[in-house]
Amino acid sequence: MGHFQTWFEPRGVYLLPDGTPVAALYFDFDEFPRWWFVEVREHGRMGMIVAAVFPNGSVWNYIFQPDRGVCIPQCSDLTLEDLRPAPPTAALGSWVTRAGHALALLIPKTPAIDPELLALCARYATPAEELAP
């Protein structure tokens, strides 16, 4: 396999064998990199960490312990092949569309250039040949 960081698509959505959608998040803890797979809930909200993949190819599940209020890692019987890319869905597509619209609002709009002003600028521009020594 290639470099560990390229095994999955960052923020890509993958499906567990039971069909649960999870988002892949890469974390580099100095000498301890890992891919975390976080449950994707309704409306694109992130849930609990479900699994982690380590550079040696091992997959670990995170089991929520309600009495202790924490997730306990346990070696999993999942394999890398069990984490398959999710097909694009309408919910994900609409999220991408909404994010695109939000980003478009943040980018300042370029004013339309008057063609007559552009022609005037071109008429008085100094040709590059005249600038050469």
N, C-alpha and C positions, 0 to 999 in steps of 0.2 A: 504494500500500500504506500501511497505518497506520504508527504509530511502530515503529521497528526493534525495540524491546524486546518488542513484542507479536506479532512474526512467528511465534513458536513458543511452545509451552507449556513453561515451565521444568520440567525433569526429565521431560518427556514423552518417550515412546518413539516413534521414527520408523523407517521402513524405507528402506534404500537400494534402488536398482533391483534389486540382486542378492538382496534379501531380508534383508540383514544388519541386525539391530536395533541402533539407536544411541539414546543418551539425549541430549536437548538441554540444554545448560547455558549460561546467559547470563553473560557476564563483561563488566564495564565497567571497562576500563583507562583511566580518566580520559577522554581524547579518542579512545580507540581501542576502542569496544565491539565485541563479536563474540559469535556463538553458536558454541560448540564442540559437536561431535557425537562422543560417546565410545561405543565399542563396548560393548554389553551382553553379558556372557558368562553361562555357566551359573550358576544360583543368584543371578542379579541382580548378579554382580560386574562392576565396571567394567574395561574393557580400555584399549586405546590410543585416543588421539585420532585419529579417522578423517578428519574434515572440519571446516572452519570456514566460517561465513557472515559476511560483512561488510556494513555499512550500504548499500554501493553495489550489493548483490545478488550480488556475486561469491562463488563457492564455491571453496574451496581444499582439496585433499587433503593429508593428512599421511602421507608414505611413510616407513616405518621402514627405516633403513639399518643392518643388523646389524653391518657391519664398523666403523661409527662409533658405534653405540649411541644414535643420536638419530633423531628424526622430522624430515624435511625437508618444508617446505610447497611445494606445486606447484599452479599454477592448474589447476582441474578443468574437465572438460566437463559436470559435473553442474549442474543448474539448481535453483532453489528448489522447483519442482514435483516434482523427483525425490525430495525428502525428504517422504514422505507419512506421515501418522500411522499407527501400527501399531494393528491391532484389539486389543481387550483379549484377553488369553490367560489360561489357567488359572495359568501360572507367575507372571504379573504379579499376578493376582488374589490368589493365595495369599500373595504377598509383601506386598500391601497389607493383607490380613487379619492376617498375622503382625505387621506394624508396628502395626496398630490395637490388637492384643492387648497388645503391649509398652507402648504409650502408655497403655492403660487401667490397667496396673499402676502407672504413675507417678502417676496422678491419685488423690488421696485419696478414699476412698469417703465419701459423706455418710451419716451414721447415719439409720436410719429414725426418723421423728418419731412419738411416741406421740400418737394422736388425742385422748386425754383431756387431755394436756398442751397440745396446740394449742388445744383448746376453752377451757381454763382461761386461757391467755394472751389469747385473743380476748375473754374475758369481762372481764378487767381492763385491757385496752388502752384508752388515752385516745382518743376519737374526734377526728378532725382538726378538726372544728368547734370543739371546746373549746380547742384550741391556738391558734386564730386570735386576733389582738389585737382 
